[in-house]
Amino acid sequence: MAERLFGTDGVRGRAGSYPLDARTIRRLGAALVQALSHAVPNPAAALEAGPHGRRLRLLVGRDTRESGEWIERELARGAGSQGAVVSSVGVLSTPAIAYLTCSVPFDAGLVISASHNPFEDNGIKILSGAGGKLSGRLEAEVERIMAGPWDVPEDAAVEVERVDLADRYMAHVRTALRAPGRLGPLRLAVDCANGATSELAPRLFRELGFDVLALSCAPDGRNINLNCGSTHPQNLAAAVRRHRCRLGVAFDGDGDRAIFVDAEGRVVDGDAVMLLCAKQLKATGRLRGDAVVATVMSNMGLEIALRELGIDLVRCAVGDKYVTEEMIARNLALGGEQSGHIIFSDFLFTGDGLITALQVLDAMAAAGCELADLAGELRACPQVLLNVRVARKVDLTQVPDVAALITAVERDLGNRGRLLVRYSGTEPVLRVMLEGPDSIAIRRWAEEIASAVRRRLGN
């Protein structure tokens, strides 16, 4: 049986260690080309051509981690050994690679990034020629090929074509805000997490005529996501208040998510963004199916607020690829996650922090309201989310005291709330989420579960 390499968001790990060691990365690049080429089972034999007699073309981009360059080189070494042509745009966001892969077009896109994780981690996201996540079938085929006894020599020739396609992507993004002048004078703070949007985001908003306060836009290879960006909005909130900005937006390391703060420095998460954007899309006849896709992590308050607008909420498993699958299956225009991954399928079938920001600004302009007014329409139920680091991911039904505690909490909650306990697909973390009418009670229950997990499964 082939070993699983792919998680919910590509291949992740500590840079330099399996599965992100040089040898495995080279083999991954080679196996991908073989899978895309419907190759014979001998991946060590280099191909001179891909499907229909032409060489496959791969587009590679990366975030600002110091490991990104050598990972790109080893990926290209593996892909090139199978005859593929590898083009690199250097540092560029995940959604930019997704858009360029399908619009140029390329046969596949590869993004070297670990999103919101610290710099020591990295990952490889593989995008299809349509700009979406690689299908499960192709992931399985890559893993099957890699299970074979073959290798790519570490001194194999590597050739990478350097291309500049950022302007093409930026032209596409700007279409998400139809008339920026309607907003009037606008100062906003932008936190780029010292990541892939560090040049793109300030440039975009300035070209649209806004007064931009740029934060965490000086990457050094090691400061990506370090106390900044979408997972640490506190500095952004303080800057918005101090500099009297109308709002602020924080991106993660690879630019596919966005979290906002209003003029008072209050955090506006993905649930509130989905509500205000769904309302705007429905008002303009662009909310296909009158439904929004969200994950099981989204607050019950979002479901209630959408229902009052005549909009259904379709829930799916956690992970933007599951959101995308549900949106495609139902032909819907909007979906996302509480964490700030928001997908506007009229623009792209992946989360895009820049497009999300412009769609929020578009909704503000159309309503003639500030972000606080629009976000305030979400009456969130009390919710607690705790992340517990674990040494191993064990079926919790096999851990008696944890299982008994979960059962007791579910019994006490009844139909007045929700308990969700799940492992992260990208980190050694168990997430404990509770919703209910009593914030003190759900906090206590969440901490009891977290403590039991730490005792049994912690490092």
C-alpha positions, 0 to 999 in steps of 0.5 A: 500500500502506498504511503500517504504524503498528502494531507488536506493542503498538500504535502507539509512538514519541517523543511529538510526532514521527511517528507520535505527532504531533498530526495523525497522532493525530487521524487515528488516532482518526478512522480507528478509529471509521470502522473500527469503524463499517464506514464508507464510504471517506470518513472526513472525513465525520463520522458521527452514529451507529455500528453499528445507529444508536447512537454508538460509545463509547470508553474512554481511559486513560493512564499518568503521562507528561507527554505523555499529556494532549495525546495523549488530547485529540487522540485524542478530537478525531479520534474525536469528529469521527466521532461517537464518545463518548469517556470518560476515566478519567485515569491508570489501568493497561492491564489496568484499561482492558481490564477496564472496556472489556469489563465496562461495556461500551465499543466499544473501549478506548485506552491511552496508554502506552509501558509500560516505555519512558522518559518521552520515548516514548509509545504508543497501545494499542487494545483491542477491546470484548472487552478484548483487543488489536485484531485484525490485520484491524481494524489493517489497516483502520485503516491503510488508512483513514489512507492516504487524503487526508483530515484532521481540523481541528486546531481540531475540537471536542473533548469528553471525558466524565470517569468514575471507574471505578477502584473497579469494576476494584479489586473485580474484582482482589480476587477473585484472592486468595481468603483473604488472612488465610491468609498471616498477617502480611505486609509487602511492598514495592511498586515502582510505577515512578512509573506507572499503579499508583502509587495503585492498588497500595498501596491494594489491598494495604493494603485486603487487610490487608498492611503495605505499603512503597511505592516509586516512587509519586510520578510527576511526568510524567518519572520513569516507569520511571526506574531503578525498576519491573520493568526495574530491580528492584535498589532493590526488592531492597535495600528488601526486605532492609533492611525485612525484607519477605517479598517485593517486587513491581515493576510497569512503567509501565502495570501489565501486568507484574510482577517479584518479589523474594523475602525475600533480594532475589533476583529472581523472573521471569515463568518462575518465576511461571508455574511456581508458578502452573501448579502451584497451578492444576493442584492445584486443577483450574483448569489447563485443558488441562494446558498453559501458553503461553510465548514463545520467550524462556522458559528451557528450565528452565521446559519441563523443570519443567512436564514433570515436573508433567505440564504441556505448554509451548506456545511462541509468538512474543514478544509478549503478543498472541501468547500470548493468541492461543494461549491462546484457540485452545487454551482455556488458563488460563495463559500469559505472558512471562519479562518478567513479562507473565502472563495468567490468562484466568479473570480477563482476556485481558491481562497484569495485574500486580496480579492476577499479584501476588495469584495469587502470594500465593494460591499461597504461602498454599495451599502454606504456603511463602515465595516463595523456596521456590516459585520455587526449584523452577525450575532455570533453564539458564544464559541470557544476554540482550543488548540491542543498539541499532540504527540500522536493522532489517536482515535479518541474513542480508544482513549476512554477518559477523553471519550467519556468526557466528550460524551458527557459534554454532548449530553449536557449540551443537548440541542442547545449547542455544538461540540466538535473535536477534530485533528488538524490536517496540517499540524500535530494539533487537536482542535476543540470547538464548543458553542452554546448559550453559556460562555462560562460553561462552554469554556470550562468544558473545552478546557476539561477536554483539552486537559484530558487530551494533554494528559493522554496525548500531549508531548 
